Amino acid sequence: MNFPPMVKIRQRFETSPLTDLPGTIAKEFARCEADKKIRPGQSVAVTAGSRGVRNIAVITRAVITELQKLGAKPFIVPAMGSHGGATAEGQAAILAHFGITEEAMGVPVRSSMEVVPLGTTKDDVPVYIDKNGYGADHIVVINRVKPHTDFDAVNESGILKMLAIGLGKQKAADRYHNLFITRGHYPVLMSAARYIIEKCPITFGIGIVEDQRDDTAIIRMIPRDRLEEEERDLLAEAKSLLPRIPFQQFDILIVDEMGKMFSGTGMDQNVIARTVIPYHVVPKSPVITRIFVRDLAEESGGNALGVGNADFTTSRLVAKINRPVTYMNTFTSSCPEIIRIPPYYDRDREVLEACFTTLPLTRKSEARIVHIQNTLHLETLYISETMLEEARANPKLEIIGEPGPMAFDEDDNISTVF
């Protein structure tokens, strides 16, 4: 089968990333007068999550340095729900992969799945918190603020979610995801987060916003009594900076790799505008007829949550799935649909031919195809020649080179270089 010629394009992103992260954090500590709240000798639990946040090791180390300047005794606690196979060792290993170790940070990493039951909110939501964090004099919560993949609200994925699910470990993650089915994400998360702020020594949140190139754009320190309000402002900034596919409708999306470091759902549902979960909410566009995901990133540790949103995949992706890790994350999330394995073949060419047989087209040469690396890095992508006129009419797009045949290697797998 002859596939439509492809051409490389680039989105014009206007970004202004922070260049001095430790300096920015030092200014935030001074602006929030942290020295008036955190005293010498006091213990401080600093959270570290499981998402692939750019510069997270540098940011975490800088926060620890500022706390040490105050004479405090900081330590790190993993705050990642059920990730890492819901084991203390697995969560510590995730942090080590990001460069967050006792040696690099200069403070202890206290990884445990033990939680303290705090009680039940007035909305009948049970609340839990990491035992080590609860025993500290202060808790400083670090997290990226971004649009959530599953719901739309004024507060979504960020510091408050880290309080409720991250610090609540597998116990809270399992219970809340079950409640989401009937009550919705926002009411449950906010009920738990507000209760934790009331009952626990939460002192500051540190919100991170990343730009379209995945660089650190904003770092803001927020006092406990302004967490909800200021996180809303950061979320609005994050939504304006979310990279997207610059086309509203096409036939095939080729995704080189999926994984947890790109999105909690492997492929960001805000980008692909698709979900197989009945109670999840996603954008109305782009409208994509078929999604072909080629591989599972090694950094995902075999976690293939999100593969069920694809229509086709490859045997090499399926072979990389770590079922215990994937199942733990999936069942805790109450979303078994999202790991259903779609039809798969050994070679990319076979997958594409299968894709084409399911398209409502009279001529295959007219197919509109978009090819991306993953749903996080969208500055450079390939489109089929059939979309070239639309791309030329978009002032935010730059055409790179001339259309050429889709590139395959000797094994009939796509060999396109981004």
N, C-alpha and C positions, 0 to 999 in steps of 0.2 A: 504494500500500500504506500502511495506517495502522500506525504504529509505537507501541509502548507508551508511555504518558506517562512522563516522567523527572522526578526530583527531586534537588535538590542536597543533599549531606551533607558533614560535616566530621569527620575523625578527631581525637580529643583527644590531642594529643601533649604530653607533659610533658618540656620541654627546659630545659637550663641552659647556653647557649652561653658560651664565653669572651668577655670584653669587652675585654681588654687583651692583644692578641696579642704585640706587642713586649715587654711586661712579662713575659708568661709565658715567652717564649723566653729573655729575660735571666736569669730565675730558673733555667731548665733548664741554661743554660751554667754558672751558679754551682754548682748542685747536682751536676753531673757533673765539676766541677773541670776545665773545658776548658783553663784557663790552664796546667795542669800537663802537658798533652799537645800543645798547639799553641803553638809558640814564635814570637816576632817574626821577620818576614822569611820565614816558611815559606809555601809556596803551598798553597792549599786548593781543590780542585774541588768545587763544590756542584751537585748534580744538580737538574734540573727536568724533570718529566714532561709527558705530553701529555693527561692526563685533566683534566676540568673540576673541579679541586679548589677549593672555596670559599676565598677569601682567600689563594690561593697566592702572588700577587705580594707581599702584605703580609708573609706568613710568610718568603718567600725573602729579601726586603729586610732583615727583622729579623735573620735568621741571618747575612747578610753584615755587617751593622752590628756584631754581637757579635764576629765574626771579626776585623773591622778594629780593634775595641777591643783585641784581643789582639796587634795589630801584624802580623797575618797578611796575606797577599796572596790574597784569594779571587777565583775566576772561576767562571763558570757553564758547565756542559756539559749539553746535552739528553740525556735518558735515556729514550728512547721506542721502542726496537726499530725497527720498520719504518714507523712513522707518518710523516706528512708526505711521503708518496711515497718514503720511504727515501732522501731527499736532505738534504744539510746545509742547503740553503736552505729546504726545506720544513719542517724541524724548527725552524729559527730563526723561521720565520714563525708556527708554532704558539705558540711562547713569546711572541712579540710580541703575538699576539692576547690572551694572558692578562695582558699588561702587564709581561712580563719582557723588558726590553730593556737594552742597555748604558746608555742614558741614564737609565732609571728605576732601575736597580739600582746604577749607579755603578761597575760592574766589567765586564770583558770577557765576552762570550758567545762561547765557542769551540765552534762547531758543526761537526762532522765525522763522516763515516761510517767513518773509519779505525779499525780495532781491532787490538789486540795479541793474538796467540794465546798463551794462558798455558800450555796443555798439556791433558792429558786426566785426568779424575778416575779413581779406582779402579773406578768403575762404567762406565767407557768413555764418559764424556760430555765432548765437547770444550768448552773454556772460552775465551771472548774477553772483552776489556774495551776500552772507549773509550780511544783512544791519548792524548788530552789528559788524561783523568782519571788514567790509569796513570802519567803523568809527573809528577804533583803529589806533594807531600810528604804530603798528607792528602786523603781523600775523605770528604765529609759527604753522606749520602744522605737526601733528603727525599721522603717519599711518604705518601699516604693509605693507611691500613690498613682493608681492607674484605673482605667475603665475595667470593670469586672467582665469576665467572659460570659456570665450567665444571667445577669440582671441589670436593669437600668434604674438608678436612683441618685439622690444627691450625695450620698456617701456609698462608696462601692468597695474597691480593693485598696487597702491602705493600713493606716495605724489602727483604726478601730477593728478591722477584720483580724489583724494580727493579735489584738487583745482577746477577741472572742474565740477564734479557732486556733491560731498559732500557739498562744500560751495555754490554751485549753487541751492541747495534745490530741491524741487519737480519741480520747473519751468524748471531748466536746465536739470534735470534727464529725464523729460518727452520729452523735445525737442531733446536732444542728442540721446536718445535711438531710437527715430523715425528716426533720420538722419543716425544712424548706419546701418539701413536696406539697404540703397542705397550707402552710402559712406564708410562704414566700421568703426570699433571702433577707431583704432589708429589715422587716420587723424583728426577725429572730436575732440577726447580728447586732442590731442597735440595742435591743433589750439586754442582751448579754454584755455588750461593751459598756453601756451606761452603768450597769450593776458593778462591773469590775472597777471602773473608775471611782465609784462610790466606796467600794469595800477594800480596795487594794492600794498599795503605795505607788501608784502610777504618778510620776513626777513630770516627765516630759515625753513628748513624742518627737521624732525627727523624721519628717516627710521628705522623700526624694521624688523628683519628677524628671523623667528622661525625655529627650527630644526624638525627632524622627530618625536620627542616626544612632539611637540607643546610647547617647552620651548624657552625662549628668547635666541637667539644665537648671535645676532648682534644688537647694537644700534649705529646709526651714525647720527650726526648732519651735515647738508649740507647747506651752504650759498645759497642764491637765485640764483646767477649766475652759480651755478654748479648743480642745482637740476636735470636737465635732464640727464647730463652725469653720475653723481654718482648714481642716481637711477638705471641706466642700470647695473652698477656693482653689486648693491645689488640684483637686479632681477636674475642675473646669479647665485649668491650664493643661492638665494631662490629656484631656479629651481633644483639645485644640492641636496637640502635638502628636497624636496617635497616627502613625503611618498607615496608609490605606492603599488598596489597589485602585488606580485611577480610571477605572472603567465600570460602567453600571451593569453591563450584561455581556456574557460570553459563554462559549460552549464547554471549554475544558480548562481547568486550572491544574497545572503541573507543579507540585510542591516537592522540592528536592529532599527536604528532611523535616520531620516533626520532632517534638520533644518538650519536656517540662521546662527547659530553660528558655524556650521561646514563648510559651504560654501554659497556663494551668491546664488547658485542654489540648495541649500538643500543637494544634493549629488554632490560633486565636479566633474564636467564634465572632468577634467584632470585625475581623478582617474578611473571613470567608462567608459571613452572614448566613451561617448554617448551624443547626444543632439537631440532634436526634432525641434530645430530652424534651418531653412535652411541656414542662414548666419553666424551661429556660427562655430568655428573651434575647433576641439578636436583631441587628439592623435589617432593614428590608432590602438592602442592596450591598454588594453586587449580587445579581441573580446568576448563579453558576449551574450549568446543567450537570457537569461531571467533574469530580475532584479526584485526581490521581496523586497519591503521596508515595514517593519513591523509596524513602529510607527513614530509619529511626536513628537520631543522633546518639552517638556513643555517650555523651554527657547526660543523657536521660536515664542512664542506668537500667535500661530495659523497660522503663515505664512507658507503655504505649497508650495511656489514657488519651482518648480523642481519635483513635484510628477509626472508630465507628462513624465519624463524620465524613469519611472518604467513601468514594464509590468503587475505587480500585486501588490495589497496592501490589507489592512485590513479595516474592518468597524470601528475599534477603531481609526485609523488614520483619516479616513474621518470625523468622529464625532468631531475631534479636530480642523478641519479647520475653521479659522476665515475668512469668505469670504470677508468682507470689507477690512481687512488688506491685505489679499492675492491678492485681485483684484487691490487694489491701487498700490501695488508693481509691479504686472504683467502688468497692462495697462500702467504704467509709463515706464516700460521696453519694451513696444511694443511686448510682447511675450505671447499672450494668449494660444499658443500651450503648453506651459510648465506647465500649471496647469490643463490640461485635466486629469480627474480622471480615472485611469485604472480599470479593473475588480477587485472587492474586495469581501472578504468573512469574516465571523465572526471569524473563527479559522485558525491558521497558518497551521494546517494539511490540511485543505481544499484548502488553497492557493497553497501549495506545490503539492498537487495532481493535481490541475489545471495546474500548471507549467509543470509537467511531461507529461501531455496529449498533450502539444504543442512542445515537444522536438523530434527531428528527431533521436531517439534512438530505436534500436531493443530490448535492454535489459536495464531496468531502473537502474539496479545495476551498470551499467557502467558510470552513470552520474558523471560529474566533477562539484563539488559544492564548493563554497567558501562562508564562513559566517564571516561577519565583524560587529563591533559595529557601526561604521559610517565611512565616507570617510576621516575623519581627524585623527582618532586614529587607526593606522594600524600595530602597533607593534605585537599585538597578534591577531590571527585569527584561524578559523577552516577550514579544507579542508576535502573533502571526501577521503576515503581510496584509491580510484582510482588514486589520485594525489600524493600518498605517495612516490613513486619511484622518481618522478620528484623533490619533495621537498628534498629528501635525497641527490640528486645530486647537490643541490644548497648550497655552503658553507656559504651563508648569512642567511640560515634558520636553525632553531633548532627545532627538533621534541620533543614535550612534551607529555609524556604518550603514551598510546596504543589506537588504534581505538576502538570506542564504538558506540552503537546505538545513533541516534539523539535523544536528550532529549526533552520530552514534559511534560507539567504539566497536571493536571486533567481536564483542559479546552481545551486540545489539542493545546495549544500554546507552542512554543519553549521555553525551560527553560534553555538553555545553559548559563553557567556562564563564563565570560571572566576573 
